[in-house]
Each structure stands twice: as structure tokens, then as C-alpha cells.
Amino acid sequence: MQPSRVKSRPSQTPRLAGRKSGPQAASLPLVAKGALALVVVAFGLVILLKAPGVIGGIAGGIGNALGGVADKLSQTAAPSATDVVLPPSPSLAVPTQPYTNQPKLDLTGTVPNSVAGQSGYTVRVYRKVGTAAATQVAEIPVGTSPTFTVPAVALATGSNAFTATIVSAAGESPPSIAVTYILDQSKPKITISSPSKNAVVNGTAATISGQTQAGSSVSARDEANGVTAVATADNAGAFQIVIAIANGINGITITATDPAGNVGSAVISIQRGTGKLTVKLTASSYHFNSSRSNSITMNVLVLDPNGAALPGAAVTLTLTVPGDGITPFSQQKTTATNGAAVFKTTIPATVPGKGEIAVIVDTTDYGEITAQVPLTFN
């Protein structure tokens, strides 16, 4: 009897619960699995043999970090520094007139209401002269009132620019807006451009023109009539004053007071003219011996209505002697630049009696005028 054969059945792989049946996933090749295992083993050996210090360092770093966080969490928060606040600036009073001739002055100003009456606060004053650096000239405590006065602050000649600050324990405030005073102790000069010295002025008033320091107050006083007139010099220093004048000679004093209060003066003398064309006729002699001939020189001076010499006037001069109406001399001339015309002649012997010199002056601008002087023949 032949032994029976047992049919082998294919082995079945147990299915994982919950896993759907399907094609089996491909597994790694045996060689690849072996290589991966070797790598894992090698890495483990490196860690065990070489990396204790590294692991310790990492662990220590983590510990320190955690400790620092713990320290910070356990610390009490420190207060932040308070910002320093400087006091506010004061202000100085602006002068209505910056010029002065006084070497010292009282400087006034105000402090903010928040500072007034506070202890530990002072007002500090600085002065800047010309282009020099500013220097401290005074310091006073802040009072109970917002207003303050710094007495007897010294001035230097020229421009003085003042600023002020408020000083406290916190520091010094920014400076105030500058105010300027100008110390001027020089007398203003006066130059008279018209009328000229000893000029003849026609009419009842004279116009005085001149130059002095800009902004000065100018007055003119006529000693002949006691009249005073005033004016103000302009920004260039020019001035003009109209003042009434008396007959004859007028002595006039002009006084200039500059913005700083300094005073300068000048004096002029003028004569009031007649206001019309005049002629003056003179002769070298007015009495003659009729029994003989006599030389004579006759002078004519022509003045315009302002009393100035008038050149170019036509002058006709006639001389007569006693007798039968004899006219021994008649001549015409024109006045020179000094307003004069000179005539000379010889009078022949004649009879005793009266004679005369007569002139007729004719001008283009002022018309005609005549004059006569008598002569005596004995």
C-alpha cells in the first residue's frame, strides 16, 4: 500500500484588524534593511561614547534659561526714571524808547503764574554788548508776584541786548526774547543849511533847514521876539522849522534833543528884509566948492526882495548941478555879480546952489526903482 500524500495548503498571513484587504505593500529589500540598522546602531554608539558633554551642555543651557525666566518672574519691577522738566521762560518788558543817556536802568519783566511764589526759583539776567558773547549780570529770587524788577542794571556804551531765564533745581529755562537798550551820551551835532549866517530874510517868518541826529526833537527860539517853534528830525536827521521873525536883527538859537536825552545847540543871526527891491545910492562927497571943478564917485547897490545882491540890473545915473538946469553927467551901466555899479565924473565950476544925483534901476524880475541924493554947492 502506498503511503498517502498530504496536500500542502498555502500559508495565510493574519490580517490586521481594521485593515482592508488589498494588495500587500512592498517591503524594503533585505540589504536596505540591514544598512539602515547599521546606521542606527552607529549613531547610538556615537551618542553614548562622544556626546555626554554635548548633552550636558544642552541640558545646562535649558536649565539656565528656565532659571533666568524664573528669576525675572520673581523680581519686583523697578520704577522708571522721571523725565526732567525745565522751568518755563520769563519775559522782559520791551522799552518804549530804547535810547538812554543813563548808565544804569531798572529792568522789568514777568514770570509765568505757575512759577510765581515758588521757592527755589530765581530769575537770571544776561547782557550781550555788540557782537560779544552774553554774560550774566544779575540774579534775583522769584517773588510772590508774577512781575519782577532787577534794579540798577549797568549799561555799556552802544547796544545792550538783555535776556532772562528761570533757574530751579531741575535746571535753567530757555532764554526769553531779547530786549535792547542803547546807551548814548554824546551831544547831537547841528548843521544849518539855510538861511546862511547874517542872511536877509523878507517877510514875517524864516524857514530854518538843517541836519542833526535822527529822531531828535528840534526847537528854535528867536531872542528878538521871544518866539519858539519846534519840529522833529526825520529818519535821516533832516529838519525844517518855520519861525516868526522881528524887524531888524534876529538872533535864533536852535536846540536838538536826541532820543537818549542829550542836548546840542547852534546859533544863527538873520535880518528881516523889506520884502521889496531896494537900491542904495552913495557918493564920495555931497558938498562942493562951486568956484572950481570937483571929482566925484557915485556908487549904486541893488538888492533883490530877499536882501541879496542883484546882478544884471540896468542902472541909469544922472547928476545935475545948480545953474540953468545943466546936466553935466548921465550914464547907464549894469550891476556886477555883487549887485554894484560905480560911476565917476568931474563936475565943472558952477554957481552956488543945490544939485542932485538920481538913479533909475530897471530889473526883469522885480520891476523898477529909483533913488536920489542931494548935493550942495557953496
C-alpha positions in Angstrom: 0.0 0.0 0.0 1.4 3.2 -0.9 1.7 5.9 1.7 -1.0 8.6 1.3 0.1 12.1 0.4 -0.9 15.2 2.3 -1.6 18.1 0.1 0.1 21.2 1.3 -2.1 24.4 1.6 -0.7 27.8 1.0 0.1 29.7 4.3 -2.1 32.7 5.1 -0.8 35.9 6.7 -3.0 37.0 9.5 -4.9 40.2 8.7 -4.6 43.2 10.9 -7.8 44.2 12.5 -9.5 47.0 10.8 -7.2 46.9 7.8 -8.8 46.5 4.5 -7.7 43.7 2.4 -5.9 44.6 -0.7 -2.6 44.3 -2.4 0.3 43.9 0.1 2.6 46.9 0.4 6.0 46.3 -0.9 8.6 45.7 1.8 12.2 47.1 1.8 14.8 44.9 0.4 16.8 42.9 2.9 20.0 44.7 2.0 18.4 48.1 2.6 17.1 47.0 6.0 20.5 45.9 7.1 22.1 49.1 6.1 19.5 51.2 8.0 20.0 49.1 11.1 23.8 49.6 11.0 23.3 53.4 10.7 21.0 53.4 13.8 23.5 51.3 15.8 26.4 53.6 14.8 24.5 56.7 15.7 23.7 55.2 19.1 27.3 54.4 19.8 28.4 58.0 18.9 25.9 59.4 21.4 26.9 57.0 24.1 30.7 57.4 23.6 31.2 61.1 22.5 28.2 63.2 23.4 27.9 63.3 27.2 29.3 66.8 27.3 27.1 68.0 24.5 24.0 66.6 26.2 25.1 68.1 29.4 25.6 71.5 27.8 22.3 71.4 26.2 20.7 70.3 29.5 22.6 73.1 31.3 21.5 75.7 28.8 17.9 74.7 29.1 18.3 74.9 32.9 19.8 78.3 32.8 17.2 79.6 30.5 14.4 78.3 32.7 16.2 79.7 35.8 16.5 83.2 34.1 12.8 83.2 33.3 12.1 82.2 36.9 14.4 84.9 38.2 12.7 87.6 36.0 9.3 86.4 37.1 10.3 86.5 40.7 11.9 90.0 40.5 9.9 93.1 41.6 9.6 95.7 38.7 11.9 98.8 39.3 10.3 102.2 38.8 11.4 104.1 35.5 13.3 107.4 35.8 11.1 110.5 35.9 11.7 112.9 32.9 13.4 116.2 33.9 11.1 119.2 33.3 12.8 122.6 32.9 11.1 125.7 34.2 9.3 127.9 31.7 10.9 131.0 30.3 10.2 134.5 31.7 9.6 137.6 29.6 11.2 141.1 29.7 9.3 144.3 29.2 10.0 146.0 25.8 11.1 149.6 26.2 9.0 152.3 24.6 12.3 154.2 23.9 15.5 152.1 23.6 17.8 155.1 23.7 19.1 156.4 27.1 21.9 158.5 28.4 21.7 156.9 31.9 24.5 154.4 32.7 22.1 152.2 34.7 18.4 151.2 34.5 15.8 149.1 36.2 14.9 146.0 34.1 11.4 144.7 34.5 9.6 141.6 33.4 7.2 138.8 34.3 7.4 135.1 35.2 4.6 132.5 34.5 1.9 132.2 37.1 3.0 128.6 37.7 6.4 129.9 38.9 5.3 132.9 40.9 5.6 132.4 44.6 7.6 129.1 44.3 10.6 128.7 46.5 13.9 127.7 45.0 13.4 129.6 41.7 15.5 132.6 40.6 15.5 134.9 37.6 18.9 135.2 35.9 19.7 138.1 33.6 22.2 138.1 30.8 23.6 141.1 28.8 25.1 140.9 25.3 27.1 144.0 24.2 27.5 144.4 20.4 28.9 141.2 18.9 30.4 139.9 22.2 29.1 136.8 24.0 26.3 137.2 26.5 27.4 137.3 30.2 25.4 137.1 33.4 24.8 140.5 35.0 22.2 139.8 37.7 20.2 137.1 39.5 17.2 137.7 41.9 14.8 135.3 43.6 11.3 134.8 42.2 8.8 136.7 44.3 5.2 136.2 45.1 4.0 138.4 42.2 4.4 137.4 38.5 6.1 140.8 37.9 9.7 141.4 38.8 12.3 144.3 38.8 16.0 143.9 38.5 17.4 147.3 39.8 20.4 149.3 38.6 21.5 147.1 35.7 24.6 148.6 34.2 24.8 149.5 30.5 27.8 149.7 28.2 28.1 152.4 25.5 26.2 151.3 22.5 23.7 148.4 22.1 22.9 146.2 25.1 20.7 143.1 24.4 19.2 141.6 27.6 17.7 138.1 28.0 16.4 136.4 31.2 16.0 132.8 32.3 14.4 131.0 35.3 16.6 128.7 37.3 15.4 125.9 39.6 16.7 122.5 40.9 15.6 121.0 37.6 17.9 123.3 35.6 17.7 126.5 33.6 14.9 127.5 31.3 15.4 128.6 27.7 16.2 132.4 27.4 13.4 135.0 27.0 13.1 137.1 23.8 15.8 139.7 23.9 15.1 143.4 24.6 17.6 146.1 23.6 18.7 149.3 25.2 21.2 151.8 23.6 23.4 153.9 25.8 24.2 157.2 24.1 25.9 160.0 26.0 27.1 162.2 23.0 25.5 165.6 22.2 23.8 165.7 18.9 25.5 167.9 16.3 23.5 170.5 14.4 24.3 171.8 10.9 22.2 174.7 9.5 21.9 174.6 5.7 19.7 177.7 5.3 19.4 180.5 5.8 23.1 181.4 5.8 24.7 183.4 8.5 23.6 187.1 8.6 21.2 186.5 5.7 18.5 189.0 5.0 15.1 187.3 5.0 12.0 189.1 3.7 8.6 188.5 5.2 7.4 187.9 8.7 8.8 184.3 9.1 12.0 182.5 8.3 12.4 178.8 7.3 15.4 177.2 9.0 16.6 173.9 7.5 19.4 171.7 8.8 20.6 168.3 9.9 21.1 166.6 13.2 20.7 163.1 14.8 17.7 161.1 13.5 14.6 161.3 15.6 15.8 164.3 17.6 13.3 166.9 18.9 14.4 170.3 17.5 13.4 173.8 18.7 14.2 177.3 17.5 13.9 180.4 19.7 14.2 184.0 18.4 15.6 186.2 21.1 14.3 189.3 19.2 10.6 188.5 19.7 10.7 185.6 22.3 9.0 183.2 19.8 9.8 179.4 19.9 9.0 176.9 17.2 9.5 173.1 17.2 10.0 170.2 14.8 11.2 166.6 14.7 14.2 165.4 12.7 13.2 162.6 10.3 14.9 159.2 10.0 17.8 160.7 8.1 18.2 163.6 10.6 16.8 166.3 8.4 14.6 169.0 10.0 12.8 172.2 9.0 11.4 174.9 11.3 9.3 177.9 10.4 9.6 180.7 12.9 8.3 184.3 13.1 10.9 187.0 13.0 11.0 190.6 14.1 12.2 193.7 12.3 16.0 194.2 12.2 18.5 191.6 13.5 17.2 188.3 14.9 19.4 186.0 16.9 18.0 182.5 16.8 19.1 179.5 19.0 18.5 176.1 17.6 18.4 173.2 20.1 18.3 169.5 19.3 17.5 166.9 22.0 18.3 163.3 20.7 16.3 160.2 21.6 18.7 159.5 24.5 18.1 162.9 26.1 21.4 164.5 25.1 21.2 168.2 24.1 23.1 170.1 21.4 22.7 173.7 20.2 23.7 176.2 17.5 23.1 179.9 17.0 22.4 181.9 13.8 21.7 185.6 13.1 19.5 186.8 10.3 18.0 190.2 9.3 14.5 190.8 8.3 14.4 192.4 4.9 11.9 194.9 3.5 10.3 192.4 1.1 10.9 194.6 -1.9 13.6 195.6 -4.4 16.0 198.2 -2.9 18.7 200.4 -4.2 21.4 202.2 -2.1 23.0 205.3 -3.6 26.1 206.9 -2.1 28.7 209.4 -3.2 32.3 210.2 -2.4 31.2 213.8 -1.4 27.9 215.7 -1.0 29.4 219.3 -0.6 31.4 221.1 -3.2 33.1 224.4 -3.9 31.2 225.9 -6.8 34.1 228.1 -8.0 36.2 225.2 -9.1 35.8 221.7 -10.7 35.3 218.7 -8.4 35.8 214.9 -8.9 33.0 212.6 -7.7 32.5 208.9 -7.4 28.9 207.5 -7.1 28.1 204.0 -6.0 24.9 202.1 -6.6 24.0 198.8 -4.9 20.9 196.9 -5.9 19.3 194.2 -3.6 16.5 191.8 -4.5 13.5 191.4 -2.3 15.3 188.8 -0.2 18.1 191.3 0.5 20.6 189.5 -1.7 22.8 191.4 -4.2 21.1 191.5 -7.6 23.4 191.2 -10.7 22.4 192.3 -14.2 20.1 195.2 -13.2 20.1 198.2 -15.6 21.1 201.3 -13.8 20.8 204.8 -15.3 22.5 207.5 -13.3 22.1 211.3 -13.8 23.9 214.1 -12.0 22.6 217.7 -12.1 24.1 220.9 -10.7 22.7 224.4 -10.0 22.5 226.9 -12.8 20.4 226.8 -15.9 19.5 223.1 -15.4 22.8 221.9 -16.7 23.2 218.1 -16.7 26.9 217.5 -16.7 26.7 213.7 -16.4 24.4 210.9 -17.4 25.4 207.2 -17.9 23.9 203.7 -17.9 25.6 200.6 -16.5 24.6 197.0 -15.5 25.2 195.8 -11.9 28.0 193.3 -11.4 27.8 190.0 -9.5 27.9 191.8 -6.2 24.9 194.0 -7.3 27.0 197.2 -7.6 27.6 199.7 -10.3 30.3 202.5 -9.9 30.2 205.9 -11.7 32.9 208.5 -11.8 33.0 212.0 -13.3 34.3 215.6 -12.8 31.8 218.4 -12.0 32.9 221.7 -13.6 32.8 225.1 -11.8 29.3 226.4 -11.4 27.2 228.7 -9.3 26.3 228.2 -5.7 23.1 226.2 -5.1 21.6 222.7 -4.9 22.3 219.8 -7.2 21.2 216.1 -7.2 22.3 212.6 -8.1 19.4 210.4 -9.3 19.3 206.8 -10.4 16.7 204.7 -12.1 17.1 200.9 -11.7 15.2 198.6 -14.0 15.1 194.8 -13.5 13.5 191.9 -15.4 12.0 190.1 -12.4 11.3 192.8 -9.8 10.4 195.9 -11.8 11.8 199.4 -11.4 13.0 201.5 -8.5 14.5 205.0 -8.2 16.7 206.9 -5.7 18.0 210.4 -5.2 20.6 212.2 -3.0 21.1 216.0 -2.8 24.3 217.9 -3.5 25.3 221.3 -2.2 27.5 223.8 -4.0 28.8 226.8 -2.0 
